[in-house]
Amino acid sequence: MNCSFRRLAPLVVFFFFFSPLSLEGKTVIKMATLAPVGSPWHNLLLEMGQKWRDATNGEVMLRIYPGGVAGDERDMIRKIRIGQLHAAAVTIEGLTEISRDMSVFYIPMLVDSFEELDAIRDPLMPELEQGLADGEFRLLAWADVGWAYWFTRKPMYRPAELRRMRHFSWAGDYASEKLWRKGGFQPVPLASVDVLISLQTGVIDAFSTTPLVALSFQWFTSTPNMLDLKWGPIIGGLIISERTWSKLPIEYHAILERISKEMETEARALVSEMNEALQVMVENGLTIHQPSAEDREAWEELTVSFYPLIRGSLVPEGIFDRAIKLKKDLIEK
């Protein structure tokens, strides 16, 4: 822990426990995110916060806690439920803490493009949003932040090679950890803030994430190899507790929702920065490995072999079956 963070920590704790929702006639929304300070996603949230403030004449203000100072995503959801936070920008990891249906996006290699993602997600939206509503949360916007690729300490082309490595798994996601172990892999549960030091000390050898995340968090420095194979989309969501939302002046609801939805287009546009991120990492030692047709087939066989393990354990049966059918329909078109 660096000195600057130690100086900030007491202030962060003070705001979590003692900062009120309403302050001198203004409503302060405390929002957490893992996005690092100065990252494209953090900047998007800052921009959105300014738009919220302008649109409400300063009555609704967004206070952002970036870089994981509020804990991991599961911690954020728990803190929202007890009122220490009000909102969060989280990935599927956080969303599944509210609704297990969100884990449908954990199905590896289910989609290979944003067009396929939209074709599967859009029909599922009513039940996905209902699951969040049942958990007393409101989805303000999706944030499609890119495609996950495998980054590894040693070159890796096939699942058999990954089985010999220890890879990052989200702490608290016991279903995923159990599934990986059943498949003969070596997941290591960690909080996201512990990934860098775990890479540097050899606790883990691999992880899957987007190039922009690998660069932003500097994880790639210990894993100078990337397999050019889309493992799956990294999807985020901007959420707020219904309790907090209901306290906002109703005349602002529509405009705040519209401003939030604008983030969807802006977030997806950041994916275009992937090539720039890759170029920066390549210039700093990253090697991108191209899988052969046989390599790709091995990964596809792995994912299909995982389906019986995923269905009903990691992903609820109903939404799993609907997602697989939608994928089949896409292939048959």
PyMOL commands that set and color helices and strands:
alter all, ss='L'
color gray80, all
select helices_A, chain A and resi 3-18+40-55+73-81+92-95+100-106+114-134+159-162+174-182+192-200+211-216+219-222+242-247+250-283+293-310+317-332
alter helices_A, ss='H'
color red, helices_A
select strands_A, chain A and resi 22-23+26-33+60-65+87-91+137-152+166-170+186-190+206-209+225-241+287-289
alter strands_A, ss='S'
color yellow, strands_A
deselect
rebuild
show_as cartoon
